[in-house]
Amino acid sequence: MIRSFFRPEAAFDFARFIWEVPIGQGWSLHRLEREYIRAVLAFTNGHRGRAAQILGIDRRTLYRKIREMESVRVGGPSNH
């Protein structure tokens, strides 16, 4: 279920955290993308169409990225 995976407060957690990560000690670009997508989905209360608009990507691209994120979450390939 998408709503249980993306908490509304996650958007604020992400924004606060990203400014506190020292350059060179932060996340990979892949992880940064995943966390940003989670934050935008939290902001839109799981509304994927609106999240895709905010992210500036096609809805199908967002669906694919979410599937990839969920496969990593349940023990699939890991790309940190």
Backbone as CSV, one residue per row, in Angstrom:
resi,resn,N_x,N_y,N_z,CA_x,CA_y,CA_z,C_x,C_y,C_z
1,MET,0.844,-1.179,0.000,0.000,0.000,0.000,0.885,1.236,0.000
2,ILE,0.637,2.123,-0.911,1.490,3.295,-1.097,1.417,4.254,0.086
3,ARG,0.276,4.428,0.682,0.145,5.400,1.760,0.905,5.006,3.022
4,SER,1.010,3.722,3.284,1.763,3.317,4.466,3.263,3.468,4.241
5,PHE,3.700,3.409,2.993,5.108,3.505,2.664,5.583,4.955,2.656
6,PHE,4.740,5.898,2.298,5.099,7.302,2.181,4.365,8.110,3.235
7,ARG,5.062,8.465,4.290,4.475,9.226,5.388,4.487,10.718,5.054
8,PRO,3.428,11.480,5.383,3.415,12.923,5.106,4.581,13.666,5.736
9,GLU,4.966,13.296,6.937,6.077,13.997,7.587,7.414,13.709,6.909
10,ALA,7.446,12.712,6.024,8.690,12.380,5.329,9.184,13.538,4.472
11,ALA,8.269,14.317,3.911,8.680,15.470,3.093,9.469,16.459,3.936
12,PHE,9.022,16.711,5.134,9.723,17.645,6.012,11.028,17.042,6.522
13,ASP,11.021,15.747,6.831,12.243,15.060,7.252,13.308,15.173,6.169
14,PHE,12.904,14.955,4.924,13.838,14.996,3.809,14.416,16.400,3.635
15,ALA,13.563,17.397,3.616,14.030,18.774,3.417,14.986,19.192,4.527
16,ARG,14.680,18.833,5.738,15.529,19.183,6.872,16.865,18.430,6.794
17,PHE,16.806,17.157,6.450,18.004,16.332,6.421,18.968,16.722,5.307
18,ILE,18.438,16.992,4.130,19.290,17.196,2.970,20.247,18.365,3.163
19,TRP,19.834,19.367,3.915,20.710,20.519,4.140,21.762,20.244,5.214
20,GLU,21.591,19.172,5.975,22.526,18.852,7.053,23.595,17.840,6.646
21,VAL,23.499,17.272,5.455,24.450,16.258,5.012,25.677,16.947,4.420
22,PRO,26.855,16.717,5.009,28.069,17.324,4.444,28.360,16.768,3.051
23,ILE,28.827,17.617,2.156,29.184,17.185,0.805,30.240,16.080,0.917
24,GLY,30.082,15.045,0.123,31.031,13.939,0.132,30.705,12.873,1.163
25,GLN,29.821,13.168,2.087,29.434,12.188,3.098,27.942,11.884,3.020
26,GLY,27.325,12.363,1.981,25.879,12.206,1.850,25.488,10.960,1.091
27,TRP,24.332,11.024,0.494,23.755,9.904,-0.239,24.250,9.881,-1.673
28,SER,24.140,8.708,-2.285,24.394,8.598,-3.717,23.253,9.303,-4.448
29,LEU,23.471,9.607,-5.705,22.436,10.252,-6.506,21.193,9.367,-6.582
30,HIS,21.402,8.060,-6.686,20.274,7.128,-6.751,19.434,7.193,-5.474
31,ARG,20.100,7.193,-4.332,19.361,7.250,-3.063,18.666,8.604,-2.896
32,LEU,19.333,9.662,-3.295,18.749,10.991,-3.223,17.464,11.049,-4.043
33,GLU,17.494,10.448,-5.232,16.303,10.400,-6.075,15.172,9.643,-5.381
34,ARG,15.514,8.463,-4.831,14.484,7.668,-4.135,13.859,8.435,-2.993
35,GLU,14.687,9.077,-2.180,14.173,9.809,-1.021,13.340,11.010,-1.444
36,TYR,13.751,11.670,-2.524,12.981,12.818,-3.000,11.619,12.370,-3.529
37,ILE,11.594,11.274,-4.251,10.317,10.734,-4.739,9.421,10.396,-3.551
38,ARG,9.970,9.763,-2.531,9.174,9.446,-1.334,8.614,10.713,-0.704
39,ALA,9.446,11.750,-0.612,9.002,13.002,0.005,7.886,13.650,-0.802
40,VAL,8.013,13.649,-2.123,6.967,14.250,-2.962,5.688,13.429,-2.875
41,LEU,5.790,12.123,-2.859,4.592,11.289,-2.702,3.933,11.536,-1.342
42,ALA,4.738,11.726,-0.318,4.178,12.040,0.998,3.452,13.377,0.944
43,PHE,4.057,14.351,0.289,3.466,15.684,0.166,2.121,15.630,-0.549
44,THR,1.996,14.728,-1.541,0.752,14.608,-2.307,-0.183,13.549,-1.729
45,ASN,0.127,13.066,-0.527,-0.675,12.010,0.108,-0.807,10.772,-0.773
46,GLY,0.274,10.441,-1.469,0.291,9.236,-2.291,-0.321,9.390,-3.666
47,HIS,-0.709,10.593,-4.052,-1.321,10.814,-5.369,-0.219,10.823,-6.421
48,ARG,-0.120,9.731,-7.148,0.988,9.540,-8.080,0.943,10.501,-9.262
49,GLY,-0.227,10.789,-9.766,-0.337,11.713,-10.894,0.162,13.104,-10.531
50,ARG,-0.264,13.587,-9.381,0.186,14.913,-8.915,1.683,14.894,-8.614
51,ALA,2.169,13.814,-8.011,3.597,13.696,-7.715,4.418,13.743,-9.004
52,ALA,3.960,13.056,-10.044,4.668,13.071,-11.326,4.725,14.488,-11.890
53,GLN,3.634,15.237,-11.756,3.631,16.633,-12.218,4.670,17.448,-11.474
54,ILE,4.699,17.321,-10.158,5.660,18.075,-9.341,7.089,17.686,-9.704
55,LEU,7.320,16.394,-9.917,8.652,15.900,-10.241,9.071,16.227,-11.673
56,GLY,8.085,16.578,-12.508,8.391,16.899,-13.901,8.701,15.678,-14.742
57,ILE,8.086,14.544,-14.373,8.291,13.310,-15.132,6.945,12.733,-15.528
58,ASP,6.974,11.855,-16.511,5.759,11.182,-16.947,5.265,10.252,-15.838
59,ARG,3.973,10.099,-15.742,3.381,9.235,-14.720,3.890,7.802,-14.820
60,ARG,4.059,7.313,-16.049,4.574,5.942,-16.228,5.999,5.803,-15.707
61,THR,6.791,6.855,-15.860,8.156,6.843,-15.332,8.124,6.754,-13.812
62,LEU,7.219,7.529,-13.205,7.088,7.466,-11.745,6.653,6.075,-11.299
63,TYR,5.685,5.483,-11.989,5.243,4.136,-11.623,6.413,3.153,-11.686
64,ARG,7.243,3.249,-12.732,8.394,2.363,-12.875,9.373,2.566,-11.727
65,LYS,9.639,3.814,-11.383,10.567,4.103,-10.292,10.031,3.577,-8.956
66,ILE,8.729,3.694,-8.747,8.120,3.175,-7.516,8.253,1.653,-7.468
67,ARG,8.000,0.991,-8.590,8.163,-0.475,-8.634,9.604,-0.856,-8.295
68,GLU,10.564,-0.117,-8.844,11.969,-0.390,-8.547,12.258,-0.172,-7.065
69,MET,11.721,0.895,-6.497,11.927,1.190,-5.078,11.334,0.085,-4.214
70,GLU,10.154,-0.386,-4.576,9.503,-1.426,-3.798,10.244,-2.747,-3.916
71,SER,10.839,-3.033,-5.080,11.588,-4.286,-5.226,12.842,-4.253,-4.362
72,VAL,13.471,-3.083,-4.230,14.632,-2.945,-3.351,14.191,-3.118,-1.909
73,ARG,13.054,-2.563,-1.577,12.536,-2.608,-0.208,12.246,-4.027,0.248
74,VAL,11.802,-4.883,-0.661,11.446,-6.261,-0.276,12.582,-7.255,-0.555
75,GLY,13.795,-6.718,-0.678,14.933,-7.611,-0.788,15.458,-7.832,-2.185
76,GLY,15.051,-7.006,-3.124,15.558,-7.123,-4.482,16.941,-6.523,-4.595
77,PRO,17.333,-6.167,-5.807,18.664,-5.600,-5.998,18.849,-4.303,-5.239
78,SER,20.036,-4.076,-4.729,20.318,-2.897,-3.927,21.252,-1.965,-4.673
79,ASN,20.833,-0.703,-4.818,21.664,0.314,-5.471,21.761,1.505,-4.559
80,HIS,22.655,1.494,-3.627,22.770,2.603,-2.671,23.518,3.726,-3.248
